[in-house]
Amino acid sequence: MSGTLYKVEVSGMQSAQVGLTTTGNNLANVNPAGYTRQQVVQSASTPVFSGAGFVGTGANVETVRRVYTGVLSNQAITKIMAKSLFDFL
């Protein structure tokens, strides 16, 4: 059982490390124009059945996704449309 606990702890620490790295990246890039924040998506690993019930097996990092705001998206669309109109004329 101690081997299983070790794996659970390691997977949790690795998932947390990805989260801290992503947070550091977000903080380091707060000022550049056009940078979009990133967010870590975590999930629980598939639990295993023991005689007493299911036992958790740790955490997984599913993905790191970009988080866009409506304001930035609208600004980008407006600029693209304006450029397309200018190129057309």
N, C-alpha and C positions, 0 to 999 in steps of 0.2 A: 504493500500500500504506500510506503514512503516514496517509491519510485514514481507512482502516479501523482502524489502530492507535489513532488519536485517538478514534474512536467506541467502541472497546473500553474505553479508559481512562475515558472520560466515563461510560459505563454502569456501570462498576465503582465509580467515585466516587459516582455518584448512588445506587446500591444501598447503598453503605456509609453515605451520609448518612441514608438512611431508617433504617438500623440504629442509628446514633448518636442520631437523634431519638427513636426508640422506647425506647432504653435510658435516655435522659434523662427521658422521660415516666414510665418505670417507677420511676426513682429519686425523681422529684419526688412521686410518689403512693404511696410505700411505706407511709405511715401511715394514710391514710383507710380506714375500715372498708368492706369490700365491694369494694375495688379488686382487679381481677384483672390479673396481669401480661400484657404483650403480647409477641409474638414475631414477627419478620420471617421470612417464608418466601421464599427466593431460589432461582432456577434459572438454568441456563446458557441463553443465547440459542442459537438454531439455528445450528450452524456452517455455513460455506460451503466448497465444494470448490474447491481450487486444484490446480495440476498436481502438487504434492508431497503432497497429501492434504487433510484437512479442517482448516480454520483457525477457531478460536473467534471469536465475535463479541460477547462480553461477557456481562453478567449482567442478569437481570430480577428485579424484586420481584413475586412472585406475589400475595402477600397479607400482611396483618398480622393475626394471629389472637390471640385471648385464650387464656391458659393457665389452666385451672382445676385445683384440687387436689381430691382426693376428700373431704378434710375439709370444705372450704368447701361443696362440693355437698351433702354429707350434712347440714351445719348448715342450709342453705337448705331442703332437703326437709323436715327435722324441723320447722322453724318454720312452713312452709306447711301441713303436715299438722296441727300443733297449732292453727293459726288456723282451718283448715277445721273441725276437730272442735269448737272453741269456738263458731264461727258456727252449727254444726248444733245444738248443745245450746241 
